[in-house]
Amino acid sequence: MKVFINPGHAAGGNPAPGCVNRAEHLRECDIALTVGSLAGEFLEAAGCRVKLLQSHNLATESPAYPSVTGEANRWLADAFVSIHVNAGGSRGAETLCYWQYGAGGRLAACIQKQLVDSIRPFDKGYADRGVKENKHLCVLRETYMPAALVELGFIDSEDVQLLKEHQEDMARAVARGVTDYWRDI
């Protein structure tokens, strides 16, 4: 299985780091890169081929950067996972897909289940925000393969401790979700 991992936002945070928690010195781009890289290592250990790209250019709108969806489509990935962190003061994980009843929805459901089951034992307040459709995100709309965008938690809530201390657990959960999806198809 070929898995394309897209840690959210610009590499190194320039020009856009995503969500930021200044008090905790945390940036979405850094959390996403760590979790994405670790998930890639776990997937490779499970026998998958992995390509990882963190880029400000999602679908050719910023030509100075490599195109995330273009690279995934050219590589003929079997699954695409974009990793992000939410903001807005709520709690928990949610995983987005283009169509809930398609292959991307099944991929999203597998990742969501593993993430919640893996992290909730550390913090009972970590909410299962579910799988949600979003037809506007280009990483879900422009990819040829099943795609999911996972929001690991909220950088501006009590989730911040989980985001700081359980990145490896989150990465392992994402990887298990991908392999669960692949096993079930």
C-alpha positions, -999 to 999 in steps of 0.1 A, spaced: 0 0 0 12 35 -9 3 62 17 8 99 10 11 119 42 6 157 42 15 174 75 -6 205 75 6 240 67 40 253 55 72 236 62 90 256 89 59 278 93 68 301 65 46 317 51 18 301 73 23 280 104 -14 272 109 -28 275 144 -5 288 171 -5 287 209 20 313 218 19 307 256 29 270 250 52 278 221 33 254 198 26 257 161 3 235 141 29 230 114 54 215 139 29 192 155 16 180 122 52 174 109 61 154 140 29 133 140 31 128 102 67 117 102 61 93 131 30 79 114 50 74 82 76 54 102 49 32 117 33 26 83 67 17 68 73 -7 96 39 -23 87 51 -27 51 36 4 35 54 27 11 52 63 24 57 97 8 55 128 30 51 164 18 45 195 39 40 223 15 22 257 13 10 247 -21 -20 223 -18 -33 223 -54 -11 245 -76 -23 278 -61 13 287 -49 35 276 -78 67 284 -59 61 253 -37 55 217 -46 19 208 -52 6 184 -25 -24 170 -45 -4 169 -77 24 149 -61 0 125 -45 -18 119 -77 14 115 -98 27 90 -72 -6 70 -75 -10 68 -38 -36 43 -24 -45 66 5 -39 103 14 -38 116 50 -35 153 58 -27 160 95 -38 191 113 -46 207 146 -78 227 153 -83 260 172 -114 275 186 -114 263 222 -133 231 219 -119 196 226 -112 164 207 -105 149 173 -125 150 141 -116 135 107 -128 150 75 -135 134 41 -151 144 8 -180 119 10 -188 100 41 -202 70 24 -172 65 0 -138 50 4 -125 83 19 -153 81 45 -142 46 54 -106 57 57 -116 87 79 -138 65 101 -109 40 107 -85 69 116 -111 86 139 -118 54 158 -82 46 164 -74 82 174 -102 85 200 -97 49 213 -59 56 217 -60 91 233 -92 90 254 -75 68 281 -51 97 288 -79 123 291 -116 114 294 -125 149 281 -109 142 247 -141 143 225 -150 122 196 -162 149 172 -168 123 145 -163 120 108 -175 150 88 -179 157 51 -162 187 36 -164 192 -1 -144 225 -1 -110 213 10 -88 208 -20 -68 180 -4 -101 160 -2 -115 172 -35 -85 172 -58 -69 138 -48 -76 108 -69 -73 84 -40 -93 80 -8 -84 110 14 -89 120 50 -79 152 69 -75 145 106 -77 172 132 -58 158 162 -72 182 188 -75 219 198 -43 238 203 -61 264 225 -79 241 249 -71 214 275 -61 193 244 -28 212 244 -13 188 270 -22 158 248 -8 176 217 25 182 236 28 148 254 12 122 231 23 129 196 37 94 192 5 79 204 -14 100 179 9 90 151 6 53 160 -33 57 160 -32 74 126 -11 46 112 -33 19 127 -63 37 112 -48 35 78 -38 -1 81 -73 -9 95 -88 7 64 -65 -12 40 -73 -45 58 -110 -39 54 -111 -32 17 
